């Protein structure tokens, strides 16, 4: 197999979009494409690390706090967390994220305080931590950017939709394929890395037009049911430990 045939093989593994519809996922080839599927999977994860695309946003409703336990493990399918809601009927609230350094400075030993409904969360290693320590089991709705699911099986499809990163996936997979052969085709690999990165910049520019990427400014509450205004210590609801009063 020469280089042109090898490149054509990876293109064939991707196979195009289901029904030719730009809003559907890329179809990946059958059982003969085990190595190309691995390269496609690696390429997709590289794309997901470089930019958090709208396609990868999902809401994980599988998590819940544990009574008198400060931490909840972050699922391995989570790439990055966007926001978190604590579900408690009409008393549901959006939890406020704070960096570890802030939490450690304000709450060096969170168990010193009585358990209560959390109003703050942070990320430490592979866990979410809550302030105050939860006093009950609360369902969590966590908006995240997920990792693309590994490409396996004869009918596999890419998690990326809308055609934004088709060319990036293609050229990253080809570059990884050429790189697989111990530098024998390093010039070919470099050529496709360059094309992939160029297409990625275009995809990021297009994706950034989504209005969801406008963040909520500090001091503004999306909820009137418990999330305190960060600029107003007096806005902390009754019965909740005041995180700004220390």
NORLINCOR-V901632 format. One record per residue. N is the residue number from 1. RES is the residue in one small letter. SS is DSSP state (~ for helix, > for strand, _ for the rest). Layout:
n:N res:RES ss:SS
n:N res:RES ss:SS
This chain:
n:1 res:x ss:_
n:2 res:x ss:_
n:3 res:x ss:~
n:4 res:x ss:~
n:5 res:x ss:~
n:6 res:x ss:~
n:7 res:x ss:~
n:8 res:x ss:~
n:9 res:x ss:~
n:10 res:x ss:~
n:11 res:x ss:~
n:12 res:x ss:~
n:13 res:x ss:~
n:14 res:x ss:~
n:15 res:x ss:_
n:16 res:x ss:_
n:17 res:x ss:>
n:18 res:x ss:~
n:19 res:x ss:~
n:20 res:x ss:~
n:21 res:x ss:_
n:22 res:x ss:_
n:23 res:x ss:_
n:24 res:x ss:_
n:25 res:x ss:_
n:26 res:x ss:>
n:27 res:x ss:>
n:28 res:x ss:_
n:29 res:x ss:_
n:30 res:x ss:_
n:31 res:x ss:~
n:32 res:x ss:~
n:33 res:x ss:~
n:34 res:x ss:~
n:35 res:x ss:~
n:36 res:x ss:~
n:37 res:x ss:~
n:38 res:x ss:~
n:39 res:x ss:~
n:40 res:x ss:~
n:41 res:x ss:~
n:42 res:x ss:~
n:43 res:x ss:~
n:44 res:x ss:~
n:45 res:x ss:~
n:46 res:x ss:~
n:47 res:x ss:~
n:48 res:x ss:~
n:49 res:x ss:~
n:50 res:x ss:~
n:51 res:x ss:_
n:52 res:x ss:_
n:53 res:x ss:_
n:54 res:x ss:~
n:55 res:x ss:~
n:56 res:x ss:~
n:57 res:x ss:>
n:58 res:x ss:>
n:59 res:x ss:>
n:60 res:x ss:>
n:61 res:x ss:>
n:62 res:x ss:>
n:63 res:x ss:>
n:64 res:x ss:>
n:65 res:x ss:_
n:66 res:x ss:>
n:67 res:x ss:_
n:68 res:x ss:_
n:69 res:x ss:>
n:70 res:x ss:_
n:71 res:x ss:>
n:72 res:x ss:>
n:73 res:x ss:>
n:74 res:x ss:_
n:75 res:x ss:_
n:76 res:x ss:_
n:77 res:x ss:_
n:78 res:x ss:>
n:79 res:x ss:>
n:80 res:x ss:>
n:81 res:x ss:>
n:82 res:x ss:>
n:83 res:x ss:>
n:84 res:x ss:>
n:85 res:x ss:>
n:86 res:x ss:>
n:87 res:x ss:>
n:88 res:x ss:_
n:89 res:x ss:~
n:90 res:x ss:~
n:91 res:x ss:~
n:92 res:x ss:_
n:93 res:x ss:>
n:94 res:x ss:>
n:95 res:x ss:_
n:96 res:x ss:>
n:97 res:x ss:>
n:98 res:x ss:_
n:99 res:x ss:_
n:100 res:x ss:~
n:101 res:x ss:~
n:102 res:x ss:~
n:103 res:x ss:~
n:104 res:x ss:~
n:105 res:x ss:~
n:106 res:x ss:~
n:107 res:x ss:_
n:108 res:x ss:_
n:109 res:x ss:_
n:110 res:x ss:~
n:111 res:x ss:~
n:112 res:x ss:~
n:113 res:x ss:_
n:114 res:x ss:_
n:115 res:x ss:_
n:116 res:x ss:>
n:117 res:x ss:_
n:118 res:x ss:_
n:119 res:x ss:_
n:120 res:x ss:>
n:121 res:x ss:>
n:122 res:x ss:>
n:123 res:x ss:>
n:124 res:x ss:>
n:125 res:x ss:_
n:126 res:x ss:_
n:127 res:x ss:>
n:128 res:x ss:>
n:129 res:x ss:>
n:130 res:x ss:>
n:131 res:x ss:>
n:132 res:x ss:_
n:133 res:x ss:_
n:134 res:x ss:>
n:135 res:x ss:_
n:136 res:x ss:_
n:137 res:x ss:_
n:138 res:x ss:_
n:139 res:x ss:>
n:140 res:x ss:>
n:141 res:x ss:>
n:142 res:x ss:>
n:143 res:x ss:>
n:144 res:x ss:>
n:145 res:x ss:>
n:146 res:x ss:>
n:147 res:x ss:_
n:148 res:x ss:_
n:149 res:x ss:_
n:150 res:x ss:_
n:151 res:x ss:_
n:152 res:x ss:_
n:153 res:x ss:_
n:154 res:x ss:_
n:155 res:x ss:_
n:156 res:x ss:_
n:157 res:x ss:>
n:158 res:x ss:_
n:159 res:x ss:_
n:160 res:x ss:_
n:161 res:x ss:_
n:162 res:x ss:_
n:163 res:x ss:_
n:164 res:x ss:_
n:165 res:x ss:_
n:166 res:x ss:~
n:167 res:x ss:~
n:168 res:x ss:~
n:169 res:x ss:~
n:170 res:x ss:~
n:171 res:x ss:~
n:172 res:x ss:~
n:173 res:x ss:~
n:174 res:x ss:~
n:175 res:x ss:~
n:176 res:x ss:~
n:177 res:x ss:~
n:178 res:x ss:~
n:179 res:x ss:~
n:180 res:x ss:_
n:181 res:x ss:_
n:182 res:x ss:_
n:183 res:x ss:_
n:184 res:x ss:_
n:185 res:x ss:_
n:186 res:x ss:~
n:187 res:x ss:~
n:188 res:x ss:~
n:189 res:x ss:~
n:190 res:x ss:~
n:191 res:x ss:~
n:192 res:x ss:~
n:193 res:x ss:~
n:194 res:x ss:~
n:195 res:x ss:~
n:196 res:x ss:~
n:197 res:x ss:~
n:198 res:x ss:~
n:199 res:x ss:~
n:200 res:x ss:~
n:201 res:x ss:~
n:202 res:x ss:~
n:203 res:x ss:~
n:204 res:x ss:~
n:205 res:x ss:~
n:206 res:x ss:~
n:207 res:x ss:~
n:208 res:x ss:_
n:209 res:x ss:_
n:210 res:x ss:_
n:211 res:x ss:~
n:212 res:x ss:~
n:213 res:x ss:~
n:214 res:x ss:_
n:215 res:x ss:_
n:216 res:x ss:_
n:217 res:x ss:_
n:218 res:x ss:_
n:219 res:x ss:_
n:220 res:x ss:_
n:221 res:x ss:_
n:222 res:x ss:_
n:223 res:x ss:_
n:224 res:x ss:_
n:225 res:x ss:_
n:226 res:x ss:_
n:227 res:x ss:_
n:228 res:x ss:_
n:229 res:x ss:_
n:230 res:x ss:_
n:231 res:x ss:_
n:232 res:x ss:_
n:233 res:x ss:~
n:234 res:x ss:~
n:235 res:x ss:~
n:236 res:x ss:_
n:237 res:x ss:_
n:238 res:x ss:_
n:239 res:x ss:_
n:240 res:x ss:_
n:241 res:x ss:_
n:242 res:x ss:_
n:243 res:x ss:_
n:244 res:x ss:_
n:245 res:x ss:_
n:246 res:x ss:_
